[in-house]
Amino acid sequence: MRKVVYSCLVLSTLTLAGCTLPKMVKMSKDQQLTVTPNPLEVHKDTVAFEMAANLPVKMLKKGTVYTVNSFYKYGDKELALDPIPFKAEDYPNSKTEQPKVTKSFSFAYQPAMKTGTLEVEGVASKGEKSKASPRLPVATGVITTSKLVKPVYFAAYAGHGYNNQEELVPVVIPDFIFEQGRSVLRTSEIKSPKGKQLDAFIASKNATRTVTITGTHSPEGAERINSKLSPDRAAEIEKFYRKEMKKYDYKGKADSIQFILKPVIQDWAQFKVELEAYTGISSEEKAEYLNIINGGGTFEDQEKQMKGLKTYKKIFKDVYPKLRTAKTEILVVKEKKTDAEISVLAKQVTQNSVSADTLSFEELMYAATLTPSLDEKAAIYEAATKKGSNWNAHNNLGAVYIAQAIENPSNAAALADKAQAQLDLAVKLNEAPEVHANLASVSLLKGNAYAAYTHASQALSAGLTGDNAAGVNGVKGATEIVKAQYAAAVSSESNATDNADNLFNKGLAQVLNKDYQNALTSFNEAISKNSNLAIAHYGAAVASARLGQADGVVSHLTEAVKTDPSLKEAALSDLEFAKFSATESFRNALK
């Protein structure tokens, strides 16, 4: 009897399952499946989306499970994604409320996945029994706009350290000494070593800019006498100097020399200097003079007080004469090689026809900036790397290799390796911001946007400035687009070098950041910089599409394919233009 009852129960259960599962599959036709975004989009080499699944009320039966299985089909391949299970026991109110689940999905993007379909199937199950629904498409293809990013490279040169501007070097002639109360330059002073030094200097006709002559006086004497002595002594040296220039036939050169006369009247500064150096009296006795000077009163009154000191005669004899002077300081133009001479010598250095010591390291580094030829720059910087361990020589040689890679894409891989070798040497010597800027470009040349971003960030945080900072901001902006950091990319590109590629990447980042109107502006600015940049027209067409501007889509695509016909095929399969692809104007634009 028990066997009969058990058999009946089993049969009843199977019959119930056999009826329940088909009903669930039938009811699943009313399920609501929403995919966001739709079409799918790739960002950071990943396709990520959310699926919201809402089941009809009363669909889940006791003891059943309904599973939503998702698949991405592309070509002859299929990628199975994680399921969304609905267990009846988890939804006790399913008779009156819709069971709802929102789940996030992601999968690694491959170029072949651009054209494909996201499909779902529902599977109703109870125990070992199951029933599947037909597959349904819920999203079509992948938008790949983020892949339009243009890799940007920049060669960051470090400073050469050479001052190619006019430099003035001071030449100081020992003080000419005058007799007390007089301003006549004595013959003994002219024939002294300092007089002969000044004569020899003038005779050599050095390129001179200024001659500054400071006339001074000793403290004794009335104010009217002292006020006249200082300027007269300075004027006496100027008179002698001009006389010598005439003797040595300066002609027009004399007119270019500026004489600056600086009379110093009733000033204790030089007296204090000489007093400090004087060893003829004690420090306590020196303090007596300083107390008088610091005590206030007129210059003449102070000098009268000094006369009452017991050491005054020694000071008058030994210190005062040193204050009756004319000091001469001449600013002459430092002798330098001309740019032409430096260029010629640098080329000879690279050819080993003259010694590398013919030019200083700084002159050699400067020479590289005087030629537009990258090959010549490379030869000069290579010679500079042999003049000691200088990080900037290795950095700049690496920078030249980057510049050559930019000009010769077909040989970029080999040039990137050469640049890497030099920059590895440079960074060991000095982790300078320019080195990290170049390592950013090398990393991007090698396809590693993440390493490029790290180096670019290091370069900027280390204080990179000027054109180099603008250049590396362009590199950083490109890597931030790859990393899907679109707002940061807009910021970087806004501070980047003002060229077409950076403006294009700025527009692309703005599109991806959903700032479509400003993106259009950036793309148009890129086009104004380079009217042959077809991808900028293509980007403008994408921005127009997202704004719903059909005329903009057509006009920009027309220009894009006119310049680069290969973009026709890209546009035809680009889901950005799905809403416009059936229109006659769109088809005409891509004929």
C-alpha positions in Angstrom: 0.0 0.0 0.0 2.8 2.4 0.9 4.5 1.8 -2.5 1.3 2.7 -4.3 0.9 5.9 -2.3 4.5 6.9 -2.9 4.2 6.3 -6.6 1.2 8.4 -6.8 2.9 11.3 -5.0 5.9 11.1 -7.3 3.6 11.1 -10.3 1.7 14.0 -8.9 4.9 16.0 -8.3 6.2 15.3 -11.8 2.9 16.2 -13.4 2.9 19.5 -11.4 6.4 20.3 -12.5 5.5 19.5 -16.0 2.8 22.0 -16.0 4.5 24.7 -13.9 7.7 25.1 -15.9 6.1 25.7 -19.3 3.7 28.3 -17.6 6.7 30.1 -16.2 8.5 30.1 -19.5 5.3 31.4 -21.1 4.9 34.2 -18.5 8.6 35.1 -19.0 7.6 36.8 -22.2 6.3 39.6 -20.1 9.5 40.0 -18.1 11.1 43.4 -18.3 14.8 43.4 -19.1 16.6 46.7 -19.3 20.3 47.0 -20.3 22.3 50.2 -19.5 24.0 51.5 -21.6 22.4 50.2 -24.7 24.2 49.8 -27.1 27.1 48.6 -24.9 30.2 50.8 -24.6 33.9 50.0 -24.1 35.8 52.0 -21.5 39.3 51.2 -20.2 39.4 48.0 -22.4 36.3 46.8 -20.6 32.7 46.5 -21.5 30.6 47.2 -18.4 26.8 47.4 -18.2 23.9 46.8 -15.8 20.9 44.6 -16.5 17.7 45.2 -14.6 15.4 42.2 -14.6 11.7 42.4 -13.4 9.6 39.3 -13.5 5.8 39.3 -13.8 3.7 38.9 -10.6 2.8 35.2 -9.8 5.4 33.9 -12.2 7.6 32.3 -9.5 6.0 29.1 -8.1 6.8 27.4 -4.9 10.0 25.5 -5.1 11.0 26.9 -8.5 14.0 28.9 -9.8 14.0 31.1 -12.8 17.4 32.0 -14.1 18.2 34.7 -16.6 21.3 33.6 -18.6 23.2 36.2 -20.7 25.5 35.7 -23.7 27.4 38.1 -25.9 27.6 36.7 -29.4 30.1 38.0 -31.9 31.1 36.4 -35.2 31.1 32.7 -34.7 32.0 33.1 -31.0 30.0 33.4 -27.8 30.8 34.7 -24.3 28.7 33.4 -21.5 28.1 35.8 -18.6 27.1 35.4 -15.0 23.5 34.2 -14.5 20.8 36.1 -12.6 18.9 33.5 -10.5 15.4 34.2 -9.0 14.7 31.6 -6.3 11.0 31.5 -5.3 12.0 31.2 -1.7 13.8 34.5 -1.8 10.7 36.3 -3.0 7.8 35.4 -0.6 5.7 38.2 -1.9 6.1 37.3 -5.6 2.3 36.7 -5.9 1.7 40.4 -5.4 5.0 42.1 -6.1 7.3 41.9 -9.1 10.6 40.1 -8.3 13.4 42.6 -9.2 17.2 42.3 -9.6 19.8 44.7 -11.0 23.1 43.1 -11.7 26.4 44.6 -13.0 28.3 42.8 -15.7 31.7 43.3 -17.4 33.9 41.5 -19.8 37.3 42.3 -21.5 36.9 43.9 -24.8 38.4 42.6 -28.0 38.2 44.4 -31.4 36.1 41.5 -32.9 33.4 42.3 -30.3 32.5 45.6 -31.8 29.7 44.0 -33.9 27.7 41.5 -31.8 24.5 41.0 -29.8 23.8 40.6 -26.1 21.2 37.8 -25.8 19.3 36.4 -22.8 17.4 33.2 -22.2 15.3 32.3 -19.3 15.4 28.9 -17.7 12.7 27.7 -15.4 13.6 24.8 -13.1 12.4 22.7 -10.3 14.5 19.9 -9.0 16.1 18.2 -11.9 13.5 19.4 -14.4 14.1 22.6 -16.4 12.5 24.4 -19.3 14.3 27.2 -21.4 12.8 30.1 -23.2 14.0 31.1 -26.7 16.9 33.5 -26.7 16.1 37.2 -27.0 18.4 40.1 -28.1 18.5 42.8 -25.5 21.4 45.0 -26.7 23.2 45.3 -30.0 27.0 45.8 -30.4 29.6 47.9 -28.6 30.2 51.6 -29.1 34.0 52.1 -29.3 34.3 55.9 -29.3 36.8 55.8 -26.4 39.2 53.9 -28.7 39.5 56.9 -31.0 42.1 58.5 -28.6 45.2 59.7 -30.3 48.4 58.6 -28.6 50.5 61.8 -28.0 54.2 61.9 -27.4 56.5 64.7 -26.4 60.2 65.2 -26.3 61.2 67.1 -23.1 64.6 68.7 -23.4 66.5 69.7 -20.3 68.3 73.0 -20.1 71.8 73.2 -21.7 73.2 75.4 -18.9 74.9 77.8 -21.4 74.2 81.5 -21.2 74.1 82.7 -24.8 73.2 86.3 -23.7 75.7 89.1 -23.2 77.4 88.7 -19.8 79.2 91.5 -17.9 82.3 90.7 -15.9 83.5 93.2 -13.2 87.2 94.3 -13.3 88.2 96.1 -10.2 91.3 98.3 -10.2 93.0 98.9 -6.8 92.1 102.3 -5.3 94.1 105.3 -6.4 95.2 107.3 -3.4 95.1 111.1 -3.3 96.9 113.5 -1.0 95.1 115.2 1.8 92.8 117.9 0.6 93.8 117.4 -3.1 92.2 115.8 -6.1 95.2 115.7 -8.5 96.2 112.2 -9.7 99.9 112.0 -9.0 102.5 110.7 -11.4 103.6 108.2 -8.7 100.0 106.7 -8.8 100.0 106.5 -12.6 103.3 104.7 -12.6 102.4 102.4 -9.8 101.3 98.8 -10.4 97.7 99.8 -10.3 98.2 102.6 -12.7 100.0 100.2 -15.1 97.2 97.7 -14.6 94.6 100.2 -15.7 96.7 101.3 -18.6 97.2 97.7 -19.8 93.4 97.1 -19.5 92.6 100.2 -21.6 95.2 99.3 -24.1 93.6 95.9 -24.7 90.4 97.6 -25.9 88.2 95.2 -24.0 84.5 95.5 -24.9 83.4 97.7 -22.0 79.9 98.8 -21.0 80.4 100.9 -17.8 83.2 102.5 -15.8 82.0 103.3 -12.2 84.3 105.6 -10.2 83.6 106.2 -6.6 85.3 109.2 -5.1 85.8 109.4 -1.3 87.4 111.6 1.3 88.8 111.3 4.9 86.7 112.8 7.7 88.8 115.8 8.5 88.1 119.2 6.9 85.1 121.5 6.4 81.9 120.3 4.7 82.5 122.6 1.7 85.9 121.1 1.1 84.8 117.5 1.5 81.8 118.0 -0.7 84.1 119.1 -3.5 86.9 116.6 -3.0 84.9 113.4 -3.6 83.4 114.3 -7.0 86.7 115.9 -8.2 88.7 112.7 -7.4 86.2 110.6 -9.4 86.3 113.1 -12.3 90.1 112.9 -12.2 90.1 109.2 -12.9 87.5 109.6 -15.7 89.8 112.3 -17.2 92.8 109.9 -17.1 90.7 107.0 -18.5 89.5 109.1 -21.5 93.0 110.4 -22.1 94.2 106.8 -22.3 91.4 105.8 -24.7 92.4 108.6 -27.0 96.0 107.5 -26.9 95.1 103.9 -27.9 92.8 105.1 -30.7 89.4 103.9 -29.3 87.6 106.1 -31.8 83.8 105.2 -31.8 84.2 102.6 -29.1 84.7 105.4 -26.5 81.2 106.7 -27.1 79.6 103.4 -26.1 81.2 103.4 -22.7 79.1 104.9 -19.9 81.0 106.6 -17.1 79.2 106.6 -13.7 80.7 109.0 -11.1 79.6 108.3 -7.5 81.0 110.8 -4.9 80.7 109.6 -1.3 80.4 112.6 1.1 80.4 112.5 4.9 79.8 108.8 5.2 81.3 106.7 7.9 80.8 103.3 6.2 84.3 103.0 4.7 85.9 104.4 7.9 84.2 101.6 9.9 85.6 99.0 7.4 89.1 100.3 7.7 88.9 100.8 11.4 87.9 97.1 11.8 90.8 96.0 9.8 93.3 98.3 11.5 95.6 96.6 14.1 97.3 99.6 15.5 94.9 100.1 18.4 92.9 97.9 20.7 89.3 96.8 20.3 88.4 99.0 23.3 89.9 102.0 21.7 88.1 101.2 18.4 84.9 101.1 20.4 85.5 104.8 21.4 85.3 105.8 17.7 82.2 103.7 17.1 80.4 105.2 20.2 81.0 108.7 18.8 79.7 107.7 15.3 76.6 106.0 16.8 76.0 108.8 19.3 74.5 111.2 16.8 75.4 114.8 15.9 76.7 116.3 12.6 79.6 114.7 10.7 81.9 117.6 11.6 81.0 117.5 15.3 81.7 113.8 15.4 85.1 114.2 13.7 85.9 117.0 16.3 85.1 114.6 19.1 87.4 112.0 17.6 90.3 114.5 17.7 90.1 114.4 21.5 90.8 110.7 21.6 94.4 109.7 22.6 94.7 107.4 19.5 93.5 110.0 17.0 97.0 110.7 15.7 97.5 107.1 14.8 94.2 106.9 13.1 94.9 110.1 11.2 98.2 108.8 10.1 97.3 105.2 9.2 93.6 105.0 8.5 92.6 108.4 7.0 94.9 108.2 4.0 93.1 105.0 2.9 89.9 107.0 2.7 91.3 109.6 0.2 90.6 107.4 -2.8 88.9 106.9 -6.1 87.6 103.3 -6.6 87.3 102.1 -10.2 85.1 99.2 -11.2 84.8 98.4 -14.9 82.1 96.1 -16.4 83.4 94.4 -19.5 81.6 92.0 -21.9 82.6 88.4 -21.3 84.3 86.9 -24.4 82.3 84.2 -26.0 82.2 82.2 -29.2 79.6 83.2 -31.7 76.7 80.8 -32.4 78.3 80.1 -35.8 81.6 79.2 -34.2 79.9 76.9 -31.7 78.0 75.2 -34.4 81.0 74.5 -36.6 83.1 73.3 -33.7 80.3 71.0 -32.5 80.1 69.4 -35.8 83.9 68.9 -35.9 83.7 67.4 -32.4 81.1 64.8 -33.6 83.4 64.0 -36.5 86.4 63.6 -34.2 88.3 66.2 -36.3 88.8 68.4 -33.2 89.2 67.5 -29.5 86.0 67.3 -27.5 87.6 69.7 -25.1 87.4 72.4 -27.8 83.9 73.2 -26.4 82.8 73.1 -22.8 80.0 70.7 -21.9 77.5 73.7 -21.8 78.6 74.9 -25.2 78.2 71.5 -26.7 74.7 71.1 -25.2 73.8 74.6 -26.5 75.1 73.7 -29.9 72.5 71.0 -30.3 69.8 73.7 -30.0 71.2 75.5 -33.0 70.5 72.9 -35.6 67.0 71.8 -36.7 68.3 68.4 -37.8 67.4 65.6 -35.4 70.3 63.5 -36.7 72.8 66.3 -35.9 71.2 66.8 -32.5 71.6 63.1 -31.7 75.3 63.2 -32.7 76.0 66.3 -30.6 74.1 64.9 -27.5 75.9 61.6 -27.9 79.2 63.5 -27.8 78.0 65.3 -24.7 77.2 62.1 -22.9 81.0 61.3 -23.1 81.9 64.5 -21.3 81.3 63.1 -17.8 78.2 61.8 -16.0 75.6 64.4 -16.9 72.0 63.4 -16.6 70.8 66.2 -19.0 73.0 64.9 -21.8 71.4 61.4 -21.6 68.0 62.9 -21.1 68.3 65.1 -24.2 69.6 62.2 -26.3 66.6 60.2 -25.3 64.4 63.1 -26.1 65.9 63.3 -29.7 65.1 59.6 -30.1 61.5 60.3 -29.1 61.3 63.1 -31.6 62.7 60.8 -34.3 60.0 58.2 -33.4 57.3 60.8 -33.8 58.6 61.7 -37.2 59.3 58.0 -38.2 56.4 55.8 -36.9 57.6 52.8 -38.9 60.8 52.8 -36.8 59.2 53.9 -33.6 59.7 50.7 -31.7 63.5 50.6 -32.2 63.8 54.3 -31.4 61.8 53.9 -28.2 64.2 51.2 -27.1 67.1 53.5 -27.7 65.4 56.3 -25.9 64.6 54.0 -23.0 68.3 53.1 -22.6 69.4 56.7 -22.4 66.6 57.6 -20.0 67.4 54.7 -17.7 70.9 56.2 -17.4 69.5 59.7 -16.8 67.1 58.7 -14.1 69.9 56.9 -12.2 71.8 60.2 -12.1 68.9 62.5 -11.4 65.1 61.8 -11.2 64.5 65.1 -12.8 61.0 66.0 -14.1 62.2 66.1 -17.7 63.4 62.5 -17.4 60.0 61.3 -16.2 58.3 63.4 -18.9 60.3 61.5 -21.5 59.7 58.1 -19.8 56.0 58.9 -20.1 56.3 59.2 -23.9 58.5 56.1 -24.2 56.0 54.1 -22.1 53.2 55.2 -24.4 55.2 54.4 -27.5 55.5 50.9 -26.1 51.8 50.7 -25.5 51.8 51.0 -21.7 49.4 53.8 -21.0 49.4 53.1 -17.2 53.1 53.4 -16.9 53.0 56.5 -19.1 50.4 58.1 -16.7 52.6 57.4 -13.7 55.7 59.0 -15.2 53.7 62.0 -16.5 52.2 62.5 -13.1 55.6 62.3 -11.5 57.0 64.9 -13.9 54.3 67.4 -13.3 54.3 66.9 -9.5 58.0 67.4 -9.5 57.6 71.0 -10.8 57.9 70.7 -14.6 57.1 74.0 -16.1 56.7 75.9 -19.4 56.6 74.1 -22.7 57.7 70.8 -21.2 54.8 70.9 -18.8 52.3 71.7 -21.6 53.8 68.9 -23.6 53.6 66.2 -20.9 50.0 67.3 -20.1 49.1 66.2 -23.6 50.7 62.8 -22.9 48.9 62.6 -19.6 45.5 63.5 -21.1 45.8 60.7 -23.6 46.6 58.2 -20.9 43.7 59.4 -18.8 41.3 58.7 -21.7 42.7 55.2 -21.9 42.1 54.9 -18.1 38.5 56.2 -18.5 39.3 59.2 -16.3 37.5 61.6 -18.6 37.1 64.7 -16.4 40.8 64.5 -15.4 41.7 64.2 -19.1 39.7 67.3 -20.0 41.7 69.2 -17.3 45.1 67.9 -18.5 44.2 68.6 -22.2 43.1 72.2 -21.2 46.7 72.7 -20.0 48.4 70.9 -22.9 50.3 72.3 -25.9 47.9 74.1 -28.2 47.9 71.7 -31.2 45.4 69.7 -33.2 46.1 66.3 -31.6 45.6 67.6 -28.0 42.5 69.6 -29.0 41.1 66.4 -30.6 41.8 64.4 -27.4 40.2 67.2 -25.3 37.1 67.0 -27.5 37.0 63.2 -27.2 37.3 63.4 -23.4 34.5 65.9 -23.3 32.3 63.6 -25.4 33.0 60.7 -23.1 32.3 63.0 -20.2 29.0 63.8 -21.8 29.9 67.5 -22.4 28.8 67.4 -26.0 28.6 71.1 -26.9 32.0 71.9 -25.6 33.3 68.8 -27.3 32.1 70.3 -30.6 34.0 73.5 -29.9 37.2 71.6 -29.2 36.9 69.5 -32.3 36.4 72.6 -34.4 39.5 74.2 -32.8 41.4 71.1 -33.7 40.2 71.4 -37.3 41.2 75.0 -37.4 44.7 73.9 -36.4 44.9 71.1 -38.9 42.2 71.0 -41.6 43.4 67.6 -42.7 42.8 66.0 -39.4 40.0 63.8 -40.6 39.5 62.2 -37.2 38.6 65.6 -35.7 35.7 65.8 -38.2 34.7 62.3 -37.2 34.7 63.3 -33.6 32.6 66.3 -34.3 30.1 64.0 -36.1 29.9 61.9 -33.0 29.3 64.9 -30.8 26.6 66.1 -33.2 25.0 62.7 -33.2 24.8 62.7 -29.4 23.3 66.2 -29.6 20.8 65.0 -32.1 22.0 67.4 -34.8 21.6 65.5 -38.1 23.0 68.3 -40.2 26.2 68.3 -38.1 26.6 64.5 -38.5 26.3 64.7 -42.2 28.5 67.7 -42.8 31.4 66.4 -40.6 31.2 62.9 -41.9 31.4 64.3 -45.4 34.6 66.1 -44.6 36.0 63.2 -42.7 35.7 60.6 -45.5 36.8 63.2 -48.0 40.1 63.5 -46.2 40.4 59.8 -45.1 38.2 57.4 -47.1 38.9 54.6 -44.6 36.6 56.3 -42.2 33.6 55.5 -44.4 33.6 51.8 -43.3 34.1 52.9 -39.7 31.1 55.2 -39.8 28.8 52.6 -41.5 29.4 50.2 -38.6 29.5 52.8 -35.8 26.5 52.6 -33.5 27.0 56.3 -32.6 25.2 57.0 -35.9 22.5 54.3 -35.6 19.7 56.8 -35.5 20.8 58.5 -38.7 22.1 55.5 -40.7 18.8 55.0 -42.5 18.5 58.6 -43.8 19.3 59.5 -47.4 21.6 62.3 -46.4 23.7 60.0 -44.2 24.0 57.4 -47.0 25.0 60.2 -49.4 27.7 61.5 -47.1 29.3 58.0 -47.1 29.1 57.3 -50.8 
